[in-house]
Amino acid sequence: MAEAVARAIRTGEHLAVQAGTGTGKSLAYLVPALRHAVVEDATVVVSTATIALQRQLVDRDLPRLAKALSPLLGREPRFAILKGRRNYLCLHRLHTGAPEEPEDPGLFDPFAVSAMGRQVKRLHEWSSDTETGDRDELVPGVSEQAWRQVSVTAKECLGVSRCPIGVDCFAERARAEAGKADLVVTNHALLAIDALEGYPVLPEHDVVVVDEAHDLVDRVTSVATAELTPNAVAAAARRCGRLVDEEIADRLAEAGDGLHLTLAELAPGRLDDLPTPLAGAVAVVRDAAHACVTALGPERKEDVEGSTARKLALALLEEVHDTAVRLLTAFEPPEQDRYDVVWISGGVGQDHTRPSALRVAPLSVGGLLRERLFGPRSVVLTSATLTLGGTFDTLARQWGLPPAPAPSRRAPGAATEKEPPADDTGSPAVDGPKWTSLDVGSPFDHPRSGILYLARHLPQPGRDGLPPQYLDELAELVEAAGGRALGLFSSMRAAKQATEALRERLPNTILCQGDDSTSLLVKQFAEDEPTCLFGTLSLWQGVDVPGPALQLVVMDRIPFPRPDDPLASARQRAVAARGGNGFLTVAATHAALLLAQGAGRLLRSMNDRGVVAILDPRLATARYGGFLRASLPPFWTTHDPEVVRAALRRINT
Ligand code: SF4
């Protein structure tokens, strides 16, 4: 892998590397990356999806490597970590206080107010201890609402030259450190902002390593998603209230009320056309926000207080205005050529506590990535899960890369090879950046260390919670394993149902997501072998519990996106409209990735043994089952519950 990464850096070709847990993949890319940076006097960016991996790189791998490589490179390589401004404590805001925020129903609850007050007080205390101001270093963490009181977005920041605390600013210090570093560790969100939004937030770099690359498309999609809510409009109006004519600010507040009333009449879900009243309400918001921006006028040489108020107002106003414009233009092209998907979330029928929101997200980010991420530099993408259905092409197409040259398509180790689904937009393959792929395999002997149990005899999962047969099967498996089970469920409702049922039937401690913070639950699960941990599949992708505390991973159903998921359903439809198989391309790919991630929780060290049990019989019987199975590690497979229970009992005797 290290040689392949060095070659990619040298030739400028992109590289996708699948490297199983325990291969040492971070060292395999860090060594050639550091050498390139020092020898060429360049900067390399390494991007991760999770804080856990960021910590591993910055606290463990890089300090050791920098020392070890120092005699070979002639000097010790420098590294730094850089995140979005929102992740750092803003000392200016801490001292001047936060402006009035969007109304939050929780704030009327006196307990919530005092809890937040305590958190903000803790943040003040922490501000004099912390050296970095990095939110991730605050343990235990604080609520999003409390953090908002002491942080600013890039648009809200006064700018180092105007800010009276600019010289001590944590975010500025992190940026300065990153500017001097050979290698900068960041997250996918900042990488996406740097690549997509047209203003550089990372130091200039010629190589990017995307670790945990299986998550790249989702993170980039999040960055490219915008939301318009009546609350945000009201907050923008309040923020500019004292800075512009009252009448102009009132017009915006009224536009927010109008949007609220219009949204309240509409059901949540995807919008294929913008209903006329909604189009009218959004246009009124757009015009009122524009009038406020114009009234604010160009930046003047105000005092710091005036400048701060103006910046804060402008940040919200521009966001409201730009989102309204984007929402209105999303519907202009003919349906098959549209770039964005629009939907109403929250409100009636879904979540009564959240106000309705209009959201807009790109149908595909492949084109953006191809042009802005892969265009100007060498990119190495790596993860333990990059082949789906036995090939790299499925994810490569989502990244906007063309199909790989034939010899590198096959991923060794997959159970069977299946035809990959077509492009995520369904468009025909086009020439694009050159890339190669490599599967360095896994140090684990999957067929000997793990069993894949497909419960073919069970009924198909229903809509009304887990069928009784699933609960019986789950209880029998957990009993045979003596606890030690990670239950990965398709919904919180199913996780809670299974938790309650097993707490009644078994003496083992059953922990459930939400009982406590995820990190504490995982710690408790890892420390006490008979304990089980149940939760939803998406939240447990980062669980790393080697040893006998985890010998059984159970998944209740194939994790397809919900049929009413607006983005997935729009993507499916776009593929189908171009003659592709929308279900296989979008839903099955999504499920394959989550299944592979879930199954990957089982073997974390060389001596691990155990079972991955999938209760949904469609994995064994459905037409698309072959594609999904080919995305899983090559475990020995059985349909026989007796064989599995006997194996689970044997493991610990
Ligand atoms: S420069 Fe920006 S982020 Fe830093 S303290 Fe000042 S306002 Fe806050």
Boltz pocket constraint, residues with backbone or C-beta under 6 A from the ligand:
constraints:
  - pocket:
      binder: B
      contacts: [[A, 85], [A, 89], [A, 90], [A, 91], [A, 92], [A, 93], [A, 152], [A, 156], [A, 157], [A, 158], [A, 159], [A, 160], [A, 163], [A, 164], [A, 165], [A, 166], [A, 169], [A, 170], [A, 171], [A, 172]]
      max_distance: 6.0
